[in-house]
Amino acid sequence: MVEQNKLVQWRRHLHRNPELSFQEHKTSAFIEQELQAMSIDTWRLKPTGVIGVINPKKTGAAIALRADIDALPLEDAKEVEYKSQVEGVMHACGHDGHTAILLGVAEDLAEKREKLPGRVVLIFQPAEEKPPGGAQSVIEQGWLEGVDWIFGLHLWAGIPIGYVGLGTGPIMANADEFSIKVTGRGGHGSMPQDTVDSVLVASQIVTALQTVVSRSVKPQEPAVLSIGSIHGGTGFNIIAQETRMTGTYRSFSEGTRVIIEQRIKAISEAVCAAYGAQCEVECHRGHPAVVNSEKGVNILRAVADRVIGAGKVLEPELSLGGEDFAYYLQKTPGAFLFLGATRDEVYPHHHPNFDFAEEAMLTGVEILVAAVEEAFGDVS
């Protein structure tokens, strides 16, 4: 088994040198170098990312594992020796840890490759953080062809170290976005009677959209709608002709997804009509819900019980976060696991002080290695 200090060394190198989605060129070179040092065959993804394959010439069963490798456009506020050295970019979601974990898995499985009955496909995927994400490009480039099972994990703030979260069915949401452009009639701030104030109209839309989840979605259906940005106007004494806003809506069922989209459009158009403005509404579907297969969860649950002990596999709360691992699970059976990584103070994912307990990485390696062995037994 890989040593903890090597996992920490890999992770801290990646944390110091983060790269944004589809810009992970140095990260890909580093991963490729480490895999080749383990005598693992590698291929570069287009435009970024790396595939490593253990036993590429073996026929029969194939198991895939995935780690995301991109960082976020965020300034690292932590005062630690491994603080990001790239201004305005940091690993604030644990992807540096995911990459280190998969490198650790690669090292362990490479040492026992002769005993493995088939192929192991190691997917170091770019651009999880930027829709439409990198998972679809991995699939389009053929790397899930012939794969029997796929597994992944996410270091998770809020779950204590030594525990994991694992559930069957939907565990993460459809992650969609919308934009609204309100066009009024601009004019002088002292003569509002001659204008249609787009800022005022947009503000009424923001308020009205808060009724979508509370009044149009069944209370039993988890959903959220949030406005992320609103921009309008150019001066203190100018009534703005145009105001734009963007937001996100999250859901688990297709029916709820459609209801939210319909209500966003209907409410925006009705409010604009009432004030004499026009609007353009666009809804863009992002990652679908992450849906774990029952058999995939059973494999990971059995493995986790052995690795961390019975009673430490928790039923996680449904997360309204999005994950493009969902695309893999639409094509191949498998499961996605939340790896407990909280020790003391908890900063949420995407926070400038985000960090995790590095001891969790070794547990992640042990679980994924055991999952590969268990899955081979299932299909051999």
C-alpha positions in Angstrom: 0.0 0.0 0.0 1.2 3.5 -0.9 2.6 5.4 2.0 0.7 8.3 3.5 3.6 10.8 3.2 3.7 10.1 -0.6 0.0 10.9 -0.9 0.6 14.1 1.1 3.6 15.0 -1.2 1.5 14.5 -4.3 -1.5 16.4 -3.0 0.6 19.4 -1.7 2.4 19.7 -5.1 -0.9 19.9 -6.8 -2.3 22.3 -4.3 0.6 24.7 -4.8 0.2 24.5 -8.6 -3.5 24.6 -9.5 -4.9 25.0 -13.0 -8.4 26.0 -14.2 -10.7 23.8 -16.2 -9.3 22.7 -19.6 -6.1 24.5 -18.7 -4.6 21.6 -16.7 -1.5 21.1 -18.9 1.1 21.1 -16.2 -1.1 19.0 -14.0 -1.5 16.4 -16.8 2.2 16.3 -17.4 2.8 15.7 -13.7 0.2 12.9 -13.6 1.6 11.3 -16.8 5.2 11.4 -15.3 4.1 9.7 -12.1 2.1 7.0 -13.9 4.9 6.2 -16.3 7.3 5.9 -13.3 5.0 3.1 -12.2 5.3 1.5 -15.7 1.6 2.3 -16.4 0.7 2.9 -20.1 -0.7 6.4 -20.5 -2.6 8.4 -23.1 -3.4 12.2 -23.2 -7.0 13.3 -23.4 -7.9 16.2 -25.7 -7.4 19.0 -24.7 -6.2 18.1 -21.2 -6.3 15.1 -18.8 -4.7 11.7 -18.7 -5.7 8.1 -19.0 -3.7 5.4 -17.5 -4.4 1.7 -18.2 -3.1 -1.2 -16.1 -2.9 -4.5 -18.1 -4.0 -2.8 -21.4 -3.7 -6.0 -23.4 -5.7 -8.2 -21.1 -9.2 -9.2 -22.4 -12.2 -9.8 -20.2 -13.4 -7.6 -17.4 -12.5 -3.9 -17.1 -12.9 -1.6 -14.1 -12.6 2.2 -14.4 -11.8 4.7 -11.6 -12.0 8.5 -12.0 -10.4 11.6 -10.3 -11.1 15.2 -11.3 -8.0 17.4 -11.7 -9.2 21.0 -12.1 -9.1 23.9 -9.7 -11.3 27.0 -9.1 -11.0 30.7 -9.9 -10.5 31.6 -6.2 -7.8 33.2 -4.1 -6.3 30.8 -1.5 -6.7 32.4 1.9 -5.0 29.6 4.0 -1.7 30.4 5.6 -0.1 27.0 5.1 3.2 26.0 3.5 1.4 24.4 0.6 -0.7 27.5 -0.2 -1.5 28.0 -3.9 1.3 29.7 -5.7 -1.0 30.8 -8.6 -2.8 34.1 -8.0 -6.6 33.8 -8.1 -6.6 30.0 -8.5 -6.9 27.3 -5.9 -8.0 23.8 -5.2 -11.1 24.6 -3.1 -13.0 21.4 -3.6 -10.6 18.6 -2.9 -9.7 17.7 -6.5 -6.0 17.7 -5.6 -6.8 15.1 -3.0 -8.8 13.0 -5.5 -5.9 13.1 -7.9 -3.4 12.0 -5.2 -5.8 9.2 -4.1 -6.0 7.8 -7.7 -2.2 8.0 -8.1 -2.0 6.0 -4.9 -4.4 3.5 -6.2 -2.4 3.3 -9.4 0.8 2.5 -7.5 -0.8 -0.2 -5.5 -2.6 -1.9 -8.4 0.5 -1.7 -10.6 2.4 -3.7 -8.1 -0.2 -6.5 -8.2 -1.0 -6.2 -11.9 -0.2 -9.9 -12.6 -2.9 -11.0 -10.2 -5.6 -8.8 -11.7 -7.8 -10.7 -14.1 -8.5 -7.7 -16.4 -7.9 -4.0 -17.2 -8.0 -1.1 -14.9 -8.7 2.3 -16.6 -7.5 5.3 -14.5 -9.3 8.4 -15.6 -7.7 11.7 -14.6 -10.5 14.0 -15.9 -10.3 17.7 -16.6 -12.9 20.4 -16.1 -15.4 18.9 -13.6 -16.0 22.5 -12.4 -16.9 24.0 -15.7 -20.1 22.9 -17.5 -20.5 21.0 -19.7 -17.5 19.3 -18.0 -14.8 16.9 -19.1 -16.7 13.6 -18.5 -18.5 13.7 -21.8 -15.3 14.2 -23.7 -13.8 11.2 -21.9 -16.8 9.1 -23.1 -16.7 10.5 -26.6 -13.0 9.6 -26.9 -14.0 6.0 -26.2 -12.5 5.3 -22.7 -15.6 3.7 -21.3 -16.0 1.2 -24.1 -15.9 -2.3 -22.7 -15.8 -1.1 -19.0 -18.0 -3.2 -16.7 -17.9 -1.0 -13.6 -16.9 2.6 -12.7 -16.3 4.1 -9.3 -15.4 7.5 -7.9 -15.3 9.4 -4.7 -15.4 13.0 -3.3 -13.6 14.2 -0.2 -16.6 15.6 1.7 -16.7 18.5 4.2 -19.3 17.7 6.9 -18.6 14.0 7.1 -16.1 13.2 9.9 -12.9 11.4 8.9 -13.2 7.7 9.3 -16.8 7.6 7.9 -18.2 7.6 4.4 -21.5 8.6 2.8 -23.1 6.1 0.4 -26.6 5.9 -1.0 -28.5 4.1 -3.7 -30.3 6.1 -6.4 -30.0 9.9 -6.8 -27.4 11.4 -4.5 -26.5 14.6 -6.3 -28.8 16.9 -8.3 -29.4 18.0 -11.8 -27.3 21.2 -11.9 -28.8 23.7 -14.4 -28.4 27.4 -15.0 -30.5 30.2 -16.4 -30.1 33.8 -17.7 -32.6 36.6 -18.0 -32.2 39.8 -19.9 -34.7 42.6 -19.1 -35.0 45.4 -21.6 -36.9 48.5 -20.6 -36.6 52.2 -21.7 -33.7 54.2 -20.3 -33.8 57.8 -19.3 -32.9 60.4 -16.7 -33.1 59.5 -13.1 -35.2 62.6 -12.4 -37.9 61.7 -15.0 -38.9 58.1 -14.2 -42.3 58.7 -15.8 -40.7 58.6 -19.2 -38.9 55.3 -18.6 -39.3 51.6 -18.0 -36.8 50.9 -15.3 -35.1 47.6 -16.1 -33.5 47.4 -12.6 -36.9 47.8 -10.9 -38.4 45.1 -13.2 -35.5 42.7 -12.7 -35.8 43.2 -8.9 -39.5 42.2 -9.1 -38.5 39.1 -11.1 -35.9 38.1 -8.4 -38.6 38.4 -5.7 -41.2 36.5 -7.8 -38.8 33.7 -8.6 -38.6 32.8 -4.9 -42.1 31.4 -5.2 -41.1 28.7 -7.8 -39.8 26.2 -5.2 -42.1 27.2 -2.4 -45.3 27.2 -4.5 -44.8 25.2 -7.7 -42.7 22.3 -6.6 -44.1 19.5 -4.4 -42.8 19.8 -0.8 -41.6 16.2 -1.0 -39.3 17.1 -3.9 -35.9 18.6 -3.0 -35.2 21.6 -5.2 -33.5 25.0 -5.1 -33.4 28.2 -7.2 -30.8 30.8 -6.6 -29.9 34.1 -8.3 -26.2 34.3 -8.6 -25.7 37.7 -10.4 -27.6 40.8 -11.4 -26.1 43.6 -13.4 -27.7 46.8 -14.7 -27.0 50.4 -15.1 -24.1 52.7 -15.9 -24.5 55.7 -13.7 -26.2 57.0 -10.5 -28.6 59.3 -12.4 -29.4 57.1 -15.4 -32.3 54.7 -15.4 -31.0 51.5 -16.9 -32.4 50.3 -20.2 -31.0 46.8 -19.7 -30.4 44.5 -16.7 -29.1 41.0 -16.8 -29.2 38.3 -14.2 -28.0 34.7 -14.0 -28.9 31.9 -11.6 -29.0 28.2 -11.0 -31.8 25.7 -10.3 -31.3 22.2 -8.9 -33.6 19.2 -8.8 -33.6 15.4 -8.7 -36.5 14.4 -11.0 -37.1 15.3 -14.6 -40.6 16.4 -13.8 -39.4 19.0 -11.2 -36.7 20.1 -13.6 -39.4 20.9 -16.3 -41.7 22.7 -13.8 -38.9 25.0 -12.7 -37.9 25.8 -16.3 -41.5 26.6 -17.2 -42.1 28.8 -14.2 -38.9 30.8 -14.7 -40.0 31.7 -18.2 -43.7 32.3 -17.3 -42.9 34.5 -14.3 -40.2 36.5 -16.0 -42.4 37.2 -19.0 -45.5 38.1 -16.9 -43.6 40.5 -14.7 -42.0 42.2 -17.7 -45.4 42.5 -19.4 -46.9 44.1 -16.3 -44.3 46.8 -16.3 -44.0 47.3 -20.1 -40.6 45.7 -20.5 -39.4 42.8 -22.6 -37.3 39.9 -21.5 -35.2 37.1 -23.0 -35.0 33.9 -20.8 -32.6 31.1 -21.5 -32.4 27.8 -19.5 -29.3 25.7 -19.9 -29.2 22.2 -18.7 -26.0 21.2 -17.0 -24.9 18.0 -15.4 -27.7 15.4 -14.8 -28.3 13.9 -11.4 -25.7 11.4 -10.0 -27.6 8.1 -9.7 -25.8 5.2 -8.0 -26.7 1.7 -9.1 -27.8 -0.6 -6.3 -25.2 -3.3 -7.2 -22.5 -0.7 -7.3 -23.4 0.6 -3.9 -23.4 -2.9 -2.6 -19.8 -3.4 -3.8 -18.6 -0.2 -2.2 -20.6 -0.8 1.0 -19.1 -4.3 1.5 -15.6 -2.9 0.9 -16.1 0.1 3.2 -17.3 -2.1 6.0 -14.1 -4.1 5.8 -11.8 -1.0 5.4 -13.2 1.3 8.0 -15.4 -1.0 10.1 -19.1 -1.7 10.3 -21.4 1.1 11.2 -19.3 3.8 9.6 -21.1 3.9 6.3 -23.7 6.7 6.6 -26.7 7.4 4.5 -25.8 10.8 3.1 -28.2 13.8 2.8 -29.2 14.4 -0.8 -26.7 17.0 -2.2 -28.0 19.7 -4.4 -24.5 20.1 -5.8 -23.7 18.9 -9.3 -21.2 16.4 -10.5 -20.4 15.3 -14.1 -19.6 11.8 -12.8 -23.3 11.5 -13.6 -22.5 11.0 -17.3 -20.4 7.9 -16.5 -23.2 6.4 -14.5 -25.6 6.9 -17.3 -23.4 4.7 -19.5 -21.8 2.2 -17.1 -22.9 0.7 -13.8 -21.1 1.9 -10.7 -21.3 4.2 -7.7 -20.0 7.5 -6.3 -18.9 7.7 -2.6 -18.5 10.7 -0.2 -15.3 10.2 1.7 -15.3 11.8 5.2 -12.6 14.4 5.4 -13.5 16.7 8.3 -11.4 16.8 11.4 -11.8 20.2 13.1 -13.1 23.4 11.7 -15.3 23.0 8.7 -15.1 25.4 5.7 -17.4 24.5 2.9 -16.4 23.5 -0.5 -15.5 26.5 -2.8 -14.5 28.6 0.3 -11.1 30.4 0.1 -10.1 28.6 3.4 -11.3 25.2 2.3 -9.0 22.3 3.4 -9.4 18.7 4.4 -7.9 16.1 6.7 -5.1 14.6 4.6 -5.3 11.3 6.5 -8.6 10.6 4.6 -6.6 10.1 1.4 -5.2 6.7 2.6 -8.7 5.5 3.4 -9.7 6.5 -0.1 -6.9 4.5 -1.6 -7.8 1.4 0.5 -11.5 1.6 -0.5 -10.9 2.0 -4.2 -8.2 -0.7 -4.4 -10.6 -3.1 -2.6 -13.5 -2.0 -4.8 -11.5 -3.0 -7.9 -10.7 -6.4 -6.5 -14.4 -6.9 -5.4 -15.7 -5.8 -8.8 -13.4 -8.1 -10.7 -14.7 -11.0 -8.6 -18.3 -9.9 -9.5 -17.7 -10.1 -13.3 -15.0 -12.8 -13.6 
